[in-house]
Amino acid sequence: MNKIRLVIVDDHPLFREGVVAILGTEPDLEFVGQGASAEDAMRLALSLLPDIIILDINMPGGGIDAAQAITDALPVIKIMVLTGSNDEDDVLNALQAGAKAYVLKGVTAGELVDILHRVQDGQRVVTPSLMASLHLEIKPISLDDPDHGAGNKPGVAV
């Protein structure tokens, strides 16, 4: 069985080391690098080519900028944002920058392991509480619109 090779970048050493200590006991996960800034994230991505890089939003250089730079340079690396920010704009900006997952730091270790496996399998994951809070824009569809026949109900656009 191939291990999922991980890098974690967060400017809080205790949090970062705690994640590594707890998840490092999982037989199919391997942390190959750690960093504290967007610059570290890019350097580690280029030198180690991990399967998944875990980024915080609020770190020196910015997690969203790091996600975008890594996505542009190395699209094969999957990005998971693990953050305390439940700001709707942060969620949308991170996903647009290439993040495959947006997860709040309040998750359990078991949930995080499950999410890592899902991301590795190619799924997109957003913490359910965040999905519920994202505002969906309701766009009414005109009955006079030639693309939509009579009887259609308003659509939901994300």
N, C-alpha and C positions, 0 to 999 in steps of 0.2 A: 504494500500500500504506500503510495506517495504521500508525503506530508505536505500540508499547505504551508508554504513559506511566507512568513509575515514580517512586516516592519511596522512599528508603532512610532508615531511622531506626535508628541504632546509636550507643552512647555512646563507641565507639572511633573517633576521627577517621581514623586511618591505615587501618583496615579499611574503613570507609565510603568513603573517598576511593579506595581501591584497587579496590573493586567498581565504583565509578562510572567510574574510568579504564579498567578492562579491559572492562566490558560496554558502556560508552559508545561503543565502536568498532563495535558491532553495528548494522547499517543499520536494523533494525526496532525498536530499543529507544531510548528517550529518557528520561534522568533529568531530572525537572522540579523536584526538591526533595530536600533532605537535612535531617536533624535528629538530635538526640541523646537525646531523652526522650519519654515518653508524651505529655506536653503538646505537644511539637513535632509528634508524629505526628498528633494530633487537629487541630491548627492547620493543618498542611499538607494533611491529607485534606480539610478543609472548604474551604480556599482554592484548592487546585489540582485537586481531584477526579481523582486519578490512576486509571489502570486497575488497577494493583497497587501495594500498599504493602508493602515489605519491612521486617519488624520483628525486632529481637533480643528475647529473653526477658528477659535481665538488663540492664536499663537503668533510669535514674531514672524512677519512676512505674510501672514494670513493663510488659513487652510484652504479657502476657496481658490486663491491664486495658485497655491501649490497643486491642488487637484487639477486645475486647468493646465498648468505647465506639464504635469506628469501625463495627463491624458493626451496632450498634443505630441509629446516626445515619445511616449511609450504606451500606446493604447492597449497593449496586452496586459498591463498591470491593472488589476481591479482596485478601485478606491472605495473605502468605507469611511464615512465620517462618523466619529464617535465623539459627541459633544454635549455640553450642557445647554446649548442654545436651542430653544424651541421656537425661535423667530421664523415666521412663515417665509420671509425673504431669504433667510439663510438656507432653508430647506430647498427652495426652488433654485437659488443660485448654485448650490452645491450639486444638485442633480443636473443642472444645465452645464456645469463645469466637468461633468463626467463621473461623478460619484455613483456607484452602483447601490449604495446603502446609506441611509441617514438614520442614525441610532442615537438615542439619548443615553447619557451616562448612568441613568437610573436602572438600566437593564441588569438582570442577574448574569452570572457567569455562564450558566446553562443556556440562557437565551442568546448570549453573545456567541457562544460556540455554534449554536444552531444557525444563527444569521451568517456567520463566517462560511459555514458549509453551503448555505443557500447562495451566497454571493459567488463562491467558488464554482458552483453549478450553473452560474449565469443568470440567476434571478436578481431582480431589483427589489430592495427591501427598504421600507420606510416604517419606523416605529408606528404601530397602529394608533396610538394616542395622537400622533402628529397628523396622520392621514385624516383622522376625524376632525381635527381642528383646521385643516387647510380649507380655505374658502373656495367653493366651486362657483364659477361664474355661470349664472343661468342666462342663456341666450334664447329669447323667444324666437320661434320660427314662424314667419309670416305665412298665412294660408295662401297668400297671393304669390308666394315664391315658387317659380316654376320647378325648382328642384325638389319640392316637397308637396306631396298631394294633400288633399283635404283629409282631415282627421288626424294629422300628425300632431303630436304634443310637443311642447317646448323641449329642446335638447339641453343636455348638460355638457359644457365644455370645460376642460381643465386647463 
